[in-house]
Amino acid sequence: MDDVRLKKIRLRAWRRGFREADLLLGPFADFYCPKFTTGQLDLLEALMDEADQDIYEWFLGRTPTPPQFDNEIMALLKAFDPSTGAPRLGA
């Protein structure tokens, strides 16, 4: 795995500019990025190209996730508990 790429993704996840997104995507990236395949990292980077408010609304389920982002990464994100930095129990 490319350590430089992982560091860039994790930094980008923590420095979103929308505090709620920082607190969601930062711990998510810390937990999952070292375990992700190259393809999964590609999906995460594509997701992080979207607006923070949109990602947060999809995470909360307030608005439907667009089909192009309704994938394994979004499923992991929706099952993630940012307060613990790990997946929710039973998820």
DSSP file (Angstrom, degrees, kcal/mol; ACC not computed):
  #  RESIDUE AA STRUCTURE BP1 BP2  ACC     N-H-->O    O-->H-N    N-H-->O    O-->H-N    TCO  KAPPA ALPHA  PHI   PSI    X-CA   Y-CA   Z-CA
    1    1 A M              0   0    0      0, 0.0     2,-0.8     0, 0.0     3,-0.1   0.000 360.0 360.0 360.0 144.8    0.0    0.0    0.0
    2    2 A D     >  -     0   0    0      1,-0.2     4,-2.2     2,-0.1     5,-0.2  -0.686 360.0-164.3 -82.3 106.4    1.2    3.5   -0.8
    3    3 A D  H  > S+     0   0    0     -2,-0.8     4,-2.4     1,-0.2     5,-0.2   0.847  88.5  55.4 -61.5 -35.8    1.9    5.2    2.5
    4    4 A V  H  > S+     0   0    0      2,-0.2     4,-2.3     1,-0.2    -1,-0.2   0.925 108.4  48.0 -63.8 -44.2    1.9    8.7    0.9
    5    5 A R  H  > S+     0   0    0      1,-0.2     4,-2.6     2,-0.2     5,-0.2   0.927 111.2  50.7 -62.2 -44.6   -1.5    8.1   -0.6
    6    6 A L  H  X S+     0   0    0     -4,-2.2     4,-2.6     1,-0.2    -2,-0.2   0.916 110.3  49.4 -60.1 -43.6   -2.9    6.9    2.8
    7    7 A K  H  X S+     0   0    0     -4,-2.4     4,-2.5     1,-0.2    -1,-0.2   0.909 111.4  49.2 -62.7 -42.2   -1.5   10.0    4.5
    8    8 A K  H  X S+     0   0    0     -4,-2.3     4,-2.6     2,-0.2    -2,-0.2   0.916 112.3  47.6 -64.4 -43.4   -3.0   12.3    2.0
    9    9 A I  H  X S+     0   0    0     -4,-2.6     4,-2.3     2,-0.2    -2,-0.2   0.931 113.2  47.9 -63.6 -45.0   -6.4   10.7    2.2
   10   10 A R  H  X S+     0   0    0     -4,-2.6     4,-1.6    -5,-0.2    -2,-0.2   0.902 112.8  48.2 -65.6 -40.1   -6.4   10.8    6.0
   11   11 A L  H  X S+     0   0    0     -4,-2.5     4,-1.4     1,-0.2    -1,-0.2   0.925 112.0  49.8 -63.7 -44.2   -5.3   14.4    6.1
   12   12 A R  H  < S+     0   0    0     -4,-2.6    -2,-0.2     1,-0.2    -1,-0.2   0.866 108.5  53.6 -61.9 -36.8   -8.0   15.3    3.6
   13   13 A A  H  < S+     0   0    0     -4,-2.3    13,-0.5     1,-0.2     3,-0.4   0.848 113.0  42.9 -67.0 -34.2  -10.6   13.4    5.7
   14   14 A W  H  < S+     0   0    0     -4,-1.6     2,-0.3     1,-0.2     3,-0.2   0.666 112.3  53.8 -85.4 -17.8   -9.7   15.4    8.8
   15   15 A R     <  +     0   0    0     -4,-1.4    -1,-0.2     1,-0.2    -2,-0.1  -0.481  63.8 131.5-118.1  60.8   -9.4   18.8    7.1
   16   16 A R        -     0   0    0     -3,-0.4    -1,-0.2    -2,-0.3    36,-0.2   0.822  65.2-126.6 -83.1 -33.9  -12.8   19.1    5.3
   17   17 A G  S    S+     0   0    0     -3,-0.2     2,-0.5     1,-0.1     3,-0.1   0.278  89.5  87.4 100.1 -10.8  -13.8   22.6    6.4
   18   18 A F  S >> S-     0   0    0      1,-0.1     4,-2.1    34,-0.0     3,-1.1  -0.964  73.4-147.6-122.4 107.8  -17.2   21.4    7.8
   19   19 A R  H 3> S+     0   0    0     -2,-0.5     4,-2.5     1,-0.3     5,-0.2   0.820  95.0  53.3 -51.6 -42.0  -16.6   20.3   11.4
   20   20 A E  H 3> S+     0   0    0      1,-0.2     4,-0.9     2,-0.2    -1,-0.3   0.891 110.5  48.1 -61.5 -38.4  -19.2   17.6   11.3
   21   21 A A  H <> S+     0   0    0     -3,-1.1     4,-3.2     2,-0.2     5,-0.5   0.887 109.4  53.5 -69.0 -38.4  -17.6   16.1    8.2
   22   22 A D  H  X S+     0   0    0     -4,-2.1     4,-2.0     1,-0.2    -2,-0.2   0.931 110.0  47.7 -57.4 -45.6  -14.2   16.3    9.9
   23   23 A L  H  < S+     0   0    0     -4,-2.5    -1,-0.2    -5,-0.2    -2,-0.2   0.652 119.9  39.1 -75.5 -15.6  -15.4   14.4   12.9
   24   24 A L  H  X S+     0   0    0     -4,-0.9     4,-1.6    -3,-0.3    -2,-0.2   0.873 122.6  35.7 -92.9 -56.5  -17.1   11.7   10.7
   25   25 A L  H  X S+     0   0    0     -4,-3.2     4,-2.8   -12,-0.2     5,-0.2   0.814 111.0  61.2 -74.1 -30.8  -14.6   11.2    7.9
   26   26 A G  H  X S+     0   0    0     -4,-2.0     4,-2.5   -13,-0.5   -12,-0.2   0.979 110.9  37.0 -60.9 -58.1  -11.4   11.7   10.0
   27   27 A P  H  > S+     0   0    0      0, 0.0     4,-2.4     0, 0.0     5,-0.2   0.875 116.3  55.8 -61.9 -35.7  -12.0    8.8   12.4
   28   28 A F  H  X S+     0   0    0     -4,-1.6     4,-2.9     2,-0.2     5,-0.4   0.947 110.5  43.9 -60.0 -48.7  -13.5    6.7    9.5
   29   29 A A  H  X S+     0   0    0     -4,-2.8     4,-1.8     1,-0.2    -1,-0.2   0.899 112.0  53.6 -64.4 -40.7  -10.3    7.2    7.4
   30   30 A D  H  < S+     0   0    0     -4,-2.5    -1,-0.2    -5,-0.2    -2,-0.2   0.913 116.3  39.2 -58.8 -42.3   -8.1    6.5   10.4
   31   31 A F  H  < S+     0   0    0     -4,-2.4    -2,-0.2    -5,-0.2    -1,-0.2   0.932 128.7  25.7 -75.1 -46.8   -9.9    3.2   11.1
   32   32 A Y  H >X S+     0   0    0     -4,-2.9     3,-2.0    -5,-0.2     4,-1.3   0.830  99.1  76.9 -95.1 -33.9  -10.5    1.9    7.5
   33   33 A C  G >< S+     0   0    0     -4,-1.8     3,-0.6    -5,-0.4    -1,-0.1   0.860  94.0  53.1 -52.8 -43.7   -7.8    3.3    5.2
   34   34 A P  G 34 S+     0   0    0      0, 0.0    -1,-0.3     0, 0.0    -2,-0.1   0.760 115.3  43.4 -63.3 -19.5   -5.0    1.0    6.3
   35   35 A K  G <4 S+     0   0    0     -3,-2.0    -2,-0.2    -4,-0.2    -3,-0.1   0.625  94.2 103.6 -96.2 -17.1   -7.3   -2.0    5.6
   36   36 A F    <<  -     0   0    0     -4,-1.3     2,-0.1    -3,-0.6    -3,-0.0  -0.303  66.4-128.3 -73.4 148.9   -8.8   -0.8    2.3
   37   37 A T     >  -     0   0    0      1,-0.1     4,-2.2   -36,-0.0     5,-0.2  -0.341  35.8 -98.8 -78.6 171.5   -7.8   -2.1   -1.1
   38   38 A T  H  > S+     0   0    0      1,-0.2     4,-2.1     2,-0.2     5,-0.1   0.905 126.1  52.3 -59.6 -41.9   -6.7    0.3   -3.9
   39   39 A G  H  > S+     0   0    0      1,-0.2     4,-1.9     2,-0.2    -1,-0.2   0.888 108.6  49.5 -63.0 -39.9  -10.2    0.1   -5.3
   40   40 A Q  H  > S+     0   0    0      2,-0.2     4,-2.3     1,-0.2    -1,-0.2   0.884 109.3  52.0 -67.5 -38.0  -11.8    0.9   -2.0
   41   41 A L  H  X S+     0   0    0     -4,-2.2     4,-2.7     2,-0.2    -2,-0.2   0.884 107.0  54.1 -64.0 -37.4   -9.5    3.9   -1.6
   42   42 A D  H  X S+     0   0    0     -4,-2.1     4,-2.2     2,-0.2    -2,-0.2   0.925 109.1  48.1 -60.2 -44.5  -10.6    5.1   -5.1
   43   43 A L  H  X S+     0   0    0     -4,-1.9     4,-2.2     2,-0.2    -2,-0.2   0.897 111.6  49.8 -63.8 -40.9  -14.2    4.9   -4.0
   44   44 A L  H  X S+     0   0    0     -4,-2.3     4,-2.5     2,-0.2    -2,-0.2   0.920 110.4  49.7 -64.4 -43.7  -13.5    6.9   -0.8
   45   45 A E  H  X S+     0   0    0     -4,-2.7     4,-0.6     1,-0.2    -2,-0.2   0.896 109.9  51.2 -63.5 -39.0  -11.6    9.5   -2.7
   46   46 A A  H >< S+     0   0    0     -4,-2.2     3,-0.8     1,-0.2     4,-0.3   0.907 110.6  49.4 -63.5 -40.7  -14.5    9.9   -5.1
   47   47 A L  H >< S+     0   0    0     -4,-2.2     3,-1.9     1,-0.2    -2,-0.2   0.915 106.4  55.5 -62.6 -42.8  -16.9   10.3   -2.2
   48   48 A M  H 3< S+     0   0    0     -4,-2.5    -1,-0.2     1,-0.3    -2,-0.2   0.592  93.6  70.2 -71.5  -8.4  -14.7   12.9   -0.6
   49   49 A D  T << S+     0   0    0     -3,-0.8    -1,-0.3    -4,-0.6    -2,-0.2   0.646  87.3  87.2 -75.8 -14.9  -14.9   14.9   -3.9
   50   50 A E  S <  S-     0   0    0     -3,-1.9     2,-0.1    -4,-0.3    -3,-0.0  -0.359  97.3 -80.0 -82.7 164.7  -18.5   15.6   -3.0
   51   51 A A     >  -     0   0    0      1,-0.1     4,-2.3    -2,-0.1     3,-0.3  -0.376  34.6-128.5 -65.9 139.0  -19.8   18.5   -0.8
   52   52 A D  H  > S+     0   0    0      1,-0.2     4,-2.6     2,-0.2     5,-0.2   0.889 108.0  54.1 -54.7 -44.2  -19.4   17.9    2.9
   53   53 A Q  H  > S+     0   0    0      1,-0.2     4,-2.2     2,-0.2    -1,-0.2   0.876 108.6  49.7 -62.4 -37.3  -23.0   18.8    3.6
   54   54 A D  H  > S+     0   0    0     -3,-0.3     4,-2.5     2,-0.2    -1,-0.2   0.945 110.8  48.4 -66.1 -48.0  -24.2   16.2    1.1
   55   55 A I  H  X S+     0   0    0     -4,-2.3     4,-2.6     1,-0.2    -2,-0.2   0.919 112.7  49.3 -57.7 -44.3  -22.0   13.4    2.6
   56   56 A Y  H  X S+     0   0    0     -4,-2.6     4,-2.4     1,-0.2    -1,-0.2   0.898 110.1  50.1 -65.2 -40.8  -23.3   14.3    6.0
   57   57 A E  H  X>S+     0   0    0     -4,-2.2     5,-1.7     2,-0.2     6,-1.0   0.892 111.7  48.6 -64.7 -39.1  -26.9   14.2    4.9
   58   58 A W  H  <5S+     0   0    0     -4,-2.5     3,-0.4     2,-0.2    -2,-0.2   0.919 110.4  51.7 -65.4 -42.6  -26.4   10.8    3.3
   59   59 A F  H  <5S+     0   0    0     -4,-2.6    -2,-0.2     1,-0.2    -1,-0.2   0.917 112.8  44.7 -58.8 -44.9  -24.7    9.5    6.4
   60   60 A L  H  <5S-     0   0    0     -4,-2.4    -1,-0.2    -5,-0.2    -2,-0.2   0.659 110.3-123.7 -75.0 -15.6  -27.6   10.7    8.6
   61   61 A G  T  <5S+     0   0    0     -4,-1.0    -3,-0.2    -3,-0.4    -4,-0.1   0.631  74.8 126.4  80.6  13.7  -30.2    9.3    6.1
   62   62 A R  S   <S+     0   0    0     -5,-1.7    -4,-0.2    -6,-0.2    -5,-0.1   0.825  79.0  23.9 -72.1 -32.0  -31.9   12.7    5.7
   63   63 A T  S    S-     0   0    0     -6,-1.0    -2,-0.2    -9,-0.1    -1,-0.2  -0.971  97.7 -97.9-130.7 149.3  -31.5   12.5    1.9
   64   64 A P        -     0   0    0      0, 0.0    -6,-0.1     0, 0.0    -7,-0.0  -0.351  38.0-113.5 -66.6 143.5  -31.0    9.4   -0.2
   65   65 A T        -     0   0    0     -7,-0.2     5,-0.1    -8,-0.1   -10,-0.0  -0.632  36.3-112.5 -73.6 127.6  -27.5    8.5   -1.3
   66   66 A P    >>  -     0   0    0      0, 0.0     3,-2.1     0, 0.0     4,-0.8  -0.292  28.1-111.9 -58.9 147.5  -27.1    8.9   -5.0
   67   67 A P  G >4 S+     0   0    0      0, 0.0     3,-0.8     0, 0.0    -2,-0.1   0.826 114.8  60.9 -52.9 -36.7  -26.6    5.6   -6.8
   68   68 A Q  G 34 S+     0   0    0      1,-0.2    -3,-0.0     3,-0.0     3,-0.0   0.695 114.2  36.2 -68.3 -15.8  -23.0    6.3   -7.8
   69   69 A F  G <4 S+     0   0    0     -3,-2.1     2,-1.9     1,-0.1     5,-0.3   0.393  87.5 100.4-113.6   0.7  -22.1    6.6   -4.1
   70   70 A D    <<  +     0   0    0     -4,-0.8     2,-0.2    -3,-0.8    -1,-0.1  -0.565  64.0 111.8 -86.2  75.7  -24.4    3.8   -2.7
   71   71 A N  S  > S-     0   0    0     -2,-1.9     4,-2.3   -28,-0.0     5,-0.2  -0.591  87.0 -69.0-135.2-169.8  -21.6    1.3   -2.5
   72   72 A E  H  > S+     0   0    0      1,-0.2     4,-2.1     2,-0.2     5,-0.2   0.820 126.8  54.6 -61.8 -32.4  -19.6   -0.6    0.1
   73   73 A I  H  > S+     0   0    0      2,-0.2     4,-2.5     1,-0.2    -1,-0.2   0.931 109.5  46.1 -68.7 -44.9  -17.8    2.5    1.3
   74   74 A M  H  > S+     0   0    0     -5,-0.3     4,-2.9     2,-0.2    -2,-0.2   0.890 110.8  53.9 -64.8 -38.0  -21.1    4.3    2.0
   75   75 A A  H  X S+     0   0    0     -4,-2.3     4,-1.2     2,-0.2    -1,-0.2   0.919 111.1  45.6 -61.2 -42.8  -22.4    1.2    3.8
   76   76 A L  H  < S+     0   0    0     -4,-2.1    -2,-0.2     2,-0.2     4,-0.2   0.901 113.0  50.9 -65.0 -40.7  -19.3    1.1    6.0
   77   77 A L  H >< S+     0   0    0     -4,-2.5     3,-1.5     1,-0.2    -2,-0.2   0.923 108.9  50.2 -63.4 -44.5  -19.6    4.9    6.6
   78   78 A K  H 3< S+     0   0    0     -4,-2.9    -1,-0.2     1,-0.3    -2,-0.2   0.766 112.2  48.3 -66.2 -24.8  -23.3    4.6    7.6
   79   79 A A  T 3< S+     0   0    0     -4,-1.2     9,-3.2    -5,-0.2     2,-0.3   0.368  93.5 104.8 -93.2   3.9  -22.4    1.7   10.0
   80   80 A F  E <   -A   87   0A   0     -3,-1.5     3,-0.1     7,-0.3   -52,-0.1  -0.651  59.9-150.2 -92.0 140.8  -19.5    3.8   11.5
   81   81 A D  E >>> -A   86   0A   0      5,-2.5     4,-1.9    -2,-0.3     5,-1.2  -0.896   6.7-168.5-108.7 101.6  -19.7    5.4   15.0
   82   82 A P  T 345S+     0   0    0      0, 0.0    -1,-0.1     0, 0.0    -2,-0.0   0.756  83.6  64.5 -64.3 -21.9  -17.5    8.5   14.9
   83   83 A S  T 345S+     0   0    0      1,-0.2   -59,-0.0     3,-0.1    -2,-0.0   0.799 115.8  28.5 -71.2 -26.6  -17.8    8.9   18.6
   84   84 A T  T <45S-     0   0    0     -3,-1.2    -1,-0.2     2,-0.3    -4,-0.0   0.598 102.3-127.4-104.5 -16.3  -16.0    5.6   19.2
   85   85 A G  T  <5S+     0   0    0     -4,-1.9    -2,-0.1     1,-0.3    -5,-0.0   0.770  79.6  82.2  73.8  25.9  -13.9    5.6   16.0
   86   86 A A  E   <S-A   81   0A   0     -5,-1.2    -5,-2.5   -55,-0.0    -1,-0.3  -0.947  91.1 -72.7-151.2 166.8  -15.1    2.1   15.1
   87   87 A P  E     -A   80   0A   0      0, 0.0    -7,-0.3     0, 0.0     3,-0.1  -0.321  59.3 -98.4 -62.2 149.4  -18.1    0.4   13.5
   88   88 A R    >   -     0   0    0     -9,-3.2     3,-2.1     1,-0.1     2,-0.1  -0.392  47.9 -94.0 -64.7 145.2  -21.3    0.3   15.6
   89   89 A L  T 3  S+     0   0    0      1,-0.3    -1,-0.1     2,-0.1    -3,-0.0  -0.393 113.2  18.9 -61.3 135.4  -21.8   -2.9   17.4
   90   90 A G  T 3         0   0    0     -2,-0.1    -1,-0.3    -3,-0.1    -2,-0.1   0.435 360.0 360.0  83.0  -0.7  -24.0   -5.2   15.4
   91   91 A A    <         0   0    0     -3,-2.1    -2,-0.1   -12,-0.2    -3,-0.1   0.459 360.0 360.0 -90.0 360.0  -23.3   -3.4   12.2
